[in-house]
Amino acid sequence: MEDTRACLCSGCSNSPRICFQLLPSYQAEPELVKSTFPHTPVLIGSQLYCCFYSSLEHGLRQPLASAAAAGGSCAGLQVPPPARDGSIFEEGCPRLQFYHSLTQYREICRSRNLWVLIVGHSPKEHRIGIPEFKYVANMHGDESVGRELLLHFIEYLVTSNGRDPEVTNLINNTRIHIMPSMNPDGFEAVLNPDCFYNKGRENSNSYDLNRNFPDAFEFNNVSRQPETVAVMKWLNTETFVLSANLHGGALVASYPFDNGVPATGTLYSRSLTPDDDVFQYLAHTYASKNPDMKKRKPCKTKIDSPSGIVNGYFWYPLKGGMQDYNYIWAQCFEITLELSCCKYPREEKLPGFWNDNKDSLLEYMKQVHIGVKGQVFDQNETPLPNVIVEVQDRKHICPYRTNKFGEYYLLLLPGSYVIEVTVPGHNPHLTKVTIPPKSQNFSALKKDILLPFRGQLDHIPESNPLCPMIPLYRDLQGHSVATKPSLFLFLVTLFHILFK
């Protein structure tokens, strides 16, 4: 919904809640409003439906009429005319608190009403040195807990800014993208909520969106859905570094790969990335803050993950998953978070999920600041885009490259590494780095790289011809170091969890 304006309304309840004014074209579609903003006060015409302020108290599917009866209107509210860019502002809203400098609304798929709220010190554009982080939920429409958590997480972030030092530092040093629902059509299709299976798992075309992405291990010749295409385009517009995809139906943090070949370790009933130590650490980081995730078989299922984490392929192989796509083609480390045994729990259970996951959501986001980051320059100190920047001994099947600002971000655990920079027509340039035990003030180690090349470098193409969206691993032979059983990797990961 472009041109949506938002402000905090202090007249709806004892605590401030975000209020939206919708364009006239949407005012006749209360069901669309309800499915898009399930716990938000919504101004339709001159009536502010305050009962939407908290789905934790009023349920996930409170009817619009009941909302009006329960909440009434907010006296004295003056909402300014709609804007074109969707930004949050303060003119014309007396007595209200605003977050226009912290947030930016973005619609990435108009036909499917997918919206993202960006939170940060500079939300409207990328800033050099500030990593991009994202949370995505409700990919399966019947898995409602993640959707609710992210809506409350948005409010928690903006209301804690300036009050909570940790949140304030995160907002100042991170650009945070939050998509509460990747499948709003599926969510709206759930008519009889059930813990195990509902009609709304798939999108409106009956496609499972987590089987709909290109796959690096086998051809995935399904019809690419609008939601999938929108997310793929979105990933191309930002330099995402770290991400998590929120699901329901189990209690475990699952890490890549979801699919695999013998070269990634499938002979050992798993499929590991070259960055397996980092992925295990990331999954442990989230699970260690969630009291139920650490329990042995918390959902009474066959999966046995006493530490609360599991390799995706070991759990069950799947083709066309989003976390593998993020890692291979978007240079973004993503894990999948299963946050509830029941996919669509009763409303009275929701506060418990928020209490169990709030600290995990924050702690996981902080990990976008581990490792090393910087820019690559030529001898004239001109930033070089599309240059390959990899760590020796953990190169990716689709090489990681600098963005248009010449930036690179590499998530790494503490230790010593050799960074290899490759420019067409030149020998690889090697740089040694040592990652300290703790990140420095919400920032990865900063290491700019000045290439000792004289004269003008050959033109470096903007496109990435090394990474066609085909099964890149199909013909790969042998076993990488990461795919072999390694007690060392396990002990290193455990050490950083216990003593970080």
Long-range contacts (C-beta under 8 A, 24 or more apart in sequence): 1-26, 1-36, 1-107, 1-113, 1-115, 2-84, 2-86, 2-107, 2-110, 3-82, 3-83, 3-84, 3-86, 4-82, 4-86, 4-105, 5-79, 5-80, 5-82, 5-83, 5-86, 5-88, 5-89, 6-88, 6-105, 7-79, 7-88, 7-90, 7-93, 7-96, 7-97, 7-98, 8-96, 8-97, 8-98, 8-99, 9-41, 9-48, 9-50, 9-74, 9-77, 9-96, 10-95, 10-96, 10-97, 11-48, 11-50, 11-74, 11-75, 11-76, 11-77, 12-41, 12-48, 12-50, 12-53, 12-71, 12-74, 13-50, 13-53, 13-54, 16-97, 16-159, 17-41, 17-50, 17-53, 17-54, 17-155, 18-154, 18-155, 19-43, 19-48, 19-74, 19-77, 19-79, 21-79, 21-82, 23-82, 30-64, 31-64, 31-188, 32-113, 33-64, 34-61, 34-62, 34-64, 35-184, 35-187, 35-188, 36-113, 36-115, 36-181, 36-184, 38-147, 38-148, 38-151, 39-148, 39-151, 39-152, 40-151, 41-71, 41-74, 43-77, 43-79, 46-73, 47-73, 48-73, 48-74, 48-77, 50-74, 55-148, 55-151, 55-347, 55-350, 56-148, 56-152, 56-347, 56-350, 56-351, 56-354, 57-347, 58-347, 59-347, 60-144, 60-148, 60-193, 60-344, 60-347, 60-350, 87-124, 99-158, 99-161, 102-158, 102-161, 102-171, 103-158, 108-179, 108-230, 108-231, 108-233, 108-234, 109-226, 109-227, 109-229, 109-230, 111-226, 112-184, 112-185, 112-203, 112-226, 112-227, 112-230, 113-184, 114-179, 114-181, 114-182, 114-184, 114-227, 114-230, 114-231, 115-179, 115-180, 116-177, 116-178, 116-179, 116-234, 117-154, 117-177, 117-178, 118-175, 118-176, 118-177, 118-178, 119-154, 119-157, 119-158, 119-171, 119-175, 119-176, 119-178, 120-171, 120-172, 120-174, 120-175, 120-176, 121-171, 121-172, 121-173, 122-175, 123-175, 126-175, 126-238, 126-239, 126-405, 127-175, 128-375, 128-405, 128-407, 129-373, 129-407, 129-443, 129-446, 130-173, 130-174, 130-175, 131-174, 131-175, 131-239, 131-241, 131-242, 131-368, 131-369, 131-373, 131-409, 131-444, 132-174, 132-175, 132-177, 132-238, 132-239, 132-240, 132-241, 133-174, 133-175, 133-176, 133-177, 133-240, 133-241, 133-242, 133-243, 133-365, 133-368, 134-176, 134-177, 134-178, 134-179, 134-238, 134-240, 134-242, 134-243, 134-332, 135-176, 135-177, 135-178, 135-179, 135-243, 135-244, 135-246, 135-361, 135-365, 136-179, 136-182, 136-231, 136-243, 136-244, 136-245, 136-246, 136-322, 137-179, 137-180, 137-181, 137-182, 137-245, 137-246, 138-180, 138-181, 138-182, 138-183, 138-184, 138-186, 138-187, 138-246, 139-182, 139-183, 139-209, 139-210, 139-245, 139-247, 139-322, 140-183, 140-186, 140-200, 140-201, 140-202, 140-208, 140-209, 140-210, 140-247, 140-248, 140-343, 141-181, 141-183, 141-184, 141-185, 141-186, 141-187, 141-188, 141-189, 141-190, 141-198, 141-200, 141-201, 141-202, 141-203, 142-186, 142-187, 142-190, 142-193, 142-194, 142-197, 142-198, 142-199, 142-200, 142-201, 142-343, 142-344, 143-201, 143-246, 143-247, 143-248, 143-249, 143-340, 143-343, 143-344, 144-187, 144-190, 144-193, 144-248, 144-343, 144-344, 144-345, 145-246, 145-248, 145-339, 145-340, 145-343, 145-345, 145-350, 145-353, 146-180, 146-246, 146-247, 146-248, 146-337, 146-339, 147-180, 147-181, 147-187, 147-246, 148-350, 148-353, 148-354, 149-246, 149-339, 149-353, 149-354, 149-357, 149-361, 150-178, 150-179, 150-180, 150-246, 151-180, 152-354, 153-178, 153-358, 153-361, 154-178, 154-180, 156-358, 166-362, 167-362, 169-441, 169-442, 170-362, 170-365, 170-366, 170-442, 172-442, 173-369, 173-441, 173-442, 173-443, 174-365, 174-368, 174-369, 174-442, 176-365, 177-238, 177-240, 182-209, 182-227, 182-231, 183-209, 183-227, 190-344, 193-344, 194-343, 194-344, 195-341, 195-342, 195-343, 195-344, 195-345, 196-249, 196-342, 196-343, 197-343, 198-343, 198-344, 203-227, 209-322, 210-245, 210-318, 210-320, 210-321, 210-322, 211-318, 211-319, 211-320, 211-321, 212-320, 213-320, 213-321, 213-322, 213-324, 213-325, 214-320, 214-325, 214-329, 214-469, 214-470, 215-259, 215-319, 215-320, 215-321, 215-324, 215-325, 215-471, 216-259, 216-324, 216-328, 216-329, 216-397, 216-398, 216-471, 216-472, 216-473, 217-257, 217-259, 217-260, 217-261, 217-264, 217-319, 217-471, 217-473, 217-474, 218-259, 218-319, 218-471, 218-474, 219-470, 219-471, 220-319, 220-320, 222-320, 231-322, 232-325, 235-326, 235-329, 235-330, 235-332, 236-330, 239-331, 239-403, 239-407, 239-409, 240-326, 240-330, 240-331, 240-332, 241-331, 241-332, 241-333, 241-368, 241-409, 241-411, 242-282, 242-332, 242-333, 242-334, 242-365, 242-367, 242-368, 242-411, 243-326, 243-332, 243-333, 243-334, 243-335, 244-286, 244-334, 244-335, 244-336, 244-337, 244-364, 245-322, 245-323, 245-334, 245-335, 245-336, 245-337, 246-337, 246-339, 247-336, 247-337, 247-338, 247-339, 248-338, 248-339, 248-340, 248-342, 248-343, 248-344, 249-299, 249-338, 249-340, 249-341, 249-342, 249-343, 250-299, 250-301, 250-303, 250-338, 250-341, 251-290, 251-292, 251-293, 251-295, 251-298, 251-299, 251-308, 251-338, 251-339, 251-340, 251-341, 252-287, 252-293, 252-303, 252-305, 252-308, 252-309, 252-310, 252-315, 252-338, 253-282, 253-283, 253-284, 253-286, 253-287, 253-293, 253-308, 253-309, 253-310, 253-335, 253-336, 253-337, 253-338, 254-283, 254-309, 254-310, 254-311, 254-312, 254-315, 254-323, 254-335, 254-336, 254-337, 254-338, 255-279, 255-280, 255-282, 255-283, 255-309, 255-310, 255-311, 255-312, 255-323, 255-335, 255-336, 256-311, 256-312, 256-323, 256-324, 256-327, 256-334, 256-335, 257-311, 257-312, 257-313, 257-324, 257-327, 258-312, 258-313, 258-317, 258-318, 258-321, 258-323, 258-324, 258-336, 259-313, 259-317, 259-318, 259-319, 259-321, 259-324, 260-313, 260-317, 260-473, 261-473, 261-474, 261-476, 262-479, 263-473, 263-476, 263-477, 263-478, 263-479, 263-480, 263-483, 264-313, 264-473, 264-480, 264-483, 265-479, 265-482, 265-483, 265-484, 266-313, 268-483, 268-484, 268-485, 269-313, 269-314, 270-311, 270-313, 270-314, 270-483, 271-311, 271-312, 271-313, 271-314, 271-317, 271-483, 272-311, 272-480, 272-482, 272-483, 273-327, 273-482, 274-393, 274-394, 274-395, 274-396, 274-480, 274-481, 274-482, 275-333, 275-394, 275-411, 275-482, 276-482, 276-489, 277-413, 277-482, 277-489, 277-492, 277-493, 278-333, 278-370, 278-371, 278-411, 278-412, 278-413, 279-333, 279-335, 280-309, 280-489, 280-490, 280-493, 281-367, 281-413, 281-493, 281-496, 281-497, 282-333, 282-335, 282-364, 282-367, 282-411, 283-308, 283-309, 283-335, 284-308, 284-309, 284-493, 284-494, 284-497, 285-360, 285-363, 285-364, 285-367, 285-497, 286-335, 286-337, 286-360, 286-363, 286-364, 287-360, 288-497, 289-359, 289-360, 289-363, 290-339, 290-356, 290-357, 290-360, 291-356, 292-356, 293-360, 298-341, 299-341, 300-341, 312-336, 328-396, 328-397, 328-398, 328-467, 328-472, 329-398, 329-467, 329-469, 331-400, 331-401, 333-411, 366-439, 366-442, 367-411, 368-411, 369-439, 369-442, 369-443, 369-444, 370-411, 370-412, 370-413, 370-435, 370-439, 370-444, 371-409, 371-410, 371-411, 371-412, 371-413, 371-435, 371-444, 371-445, 372-409, 372-410, 372-412, 372-417, 372-419, 372-433, 372-435, 372-444, 372-445, 372-446, 372-447, 373-407, 373-408, 373-409, 373-410, 373-443, 373-444, 373-445, 373-446, 373-447, 374-407, 374-408, 374-446, 374-447, 374-448, 374-449, 375-402, 375-405, 375-406, 375-407, 375-408, 375-448, 375-449, 376-402, 376-406, 376-408, 376-421, 376-448, 376-449, 376-451, 377-406, 377-448, 377-449, 377-450, 377-451, 378-450, 378-451, 378-453, 378-457, 379-450, 379-451, 379-452, 379-453, 379-454, 381-450, 382-406, 383-407, 384-423, 384-451, 384-457, 384-460, 385-460, 385-462, 386-460, 386-461, 386-462, 386-463, 386-464, 387-421, 387-422, 387-423, 387-460, 388-420, 388-421, 388-422, 388-423, 389-419, 389-420, 389-421, 389-422, 389-449, 390-419, 390-420, 390-422, 391-417, 391-418, 391-419, 391-420, 392-417, 392-418, 392-419, 392-420, 392-430, 393-481, 394-482, 395-420, 397-472, 397-473, 397-476, 398-464, 398-466, 398-467, 398-472, 399-466, 399-467, 401-464, 404-462, 409-444, 413-492, 413-493, 413-496, 414-438, 414-496, 419-447, 419-449, 421-449, 421-451, 423-451, 423-453, 423-457, 423-458, 423-460, 424-458, 424-460, 425-457, 425-458, 426-451, 426-453, 426-457, 437-500, 438-500
